[in-house]
């Protein structure tokens, strides 16, 4: 997840154009009661609220910041189906019946995004020309070949790319090959979140911005959420905060590994350069241990993201590693001005699986996008919305699992920083 820095910070402006932000109430006023209260106005929270409200559920969404000012509005805008795991790995974990069901669900997750944009006539810049996972080594290319075989056997429009093909599609240097998933694409994520909020409100959802939930308490038959302006009561609660749970549910926070994801965007590329860099408009992620991901923006900029320092940045120099990656992949971009920089927090799970939790009756949480948040959170939001409407757990594609806090969680920053340093060295030598 990626979050906006303070408004007066020079790094506060992402590349995304968005759409005009709707106006939402910042004061709840008197205490309110709802069937469902959702903490977090990102993709998961908003889609869940939309589908629940359209089934007759009274819903409010509470966010400590502004709609579009958090992770869901400021990510790379890559709409990627699937999970980190291949279909056969999913089946091995969950069994044949449930595994195939989940593989089918995540394989169609990008369809949910583009269908929602089309069906609801959302004002969102989009392009569905595919996503490429670039292989840095021959070993990674062999893994990609197995992945392609598995998805092709399930009817997915995917294909393997050799060294010549991937260079033609990306314009980048140094890849051994890769694979392309034509189910994927790109969107303007800021516009997407704001448009989701607009149609949610039109469907009866109450959205309250700048209302940080400081405490959630069960009173036996329902829940009370304490905010800065009022107490909200709800029969059910969904924590849709991912990396930003903070101390609201301490055990959930301790089950996640938060790391910072940094992004840069160049000035709009001259036509002579732009014609050779991602000419087909695909999004790209690579197979590095500390991966780089990149795309073109709707206004012709080159946008690249990757892991950053564990602490928050203090100067533009903290993005220099991304500029170096960009020039290594695209030497022709040396000297092109970096005009925009932003960063945020990504929630990883130790096993690289998304997790659905019900720590107490009526209290739910879904965490761990693993780089596929736009598609996964849209699809999961639809499923959760239907579940909160009728209570049928058959709508839920993921099993409900207990929260498992990470041992010595307070030491994670040191461990993760060290690991990233080692991985960057290995990646540099293609090891």
PyMOL commands that set and color helices and strands:
alter all, ss='L'
color gray80, all
select helices_A, chain A and resi 43-53+71-73+87-94+96-107+109-119+138-152+163-170+189-202+242-244+250-253+271-274+316-329+331-333+373-390+393-395+409-428
alter helices_A, ss='H'
color red, helices_A
select strands_A, chain A and resi 32-39+59-62+78-79+126-127+131-135+158-161+177-181+185-187+206-208+215-218+223-226+231-239+256-266+283-286+292-296+302-307+338-349+355-360+363-367
alter strands_A, ss='S'
color yellow, strands_A
deselect
rebuild
show_as cartoon
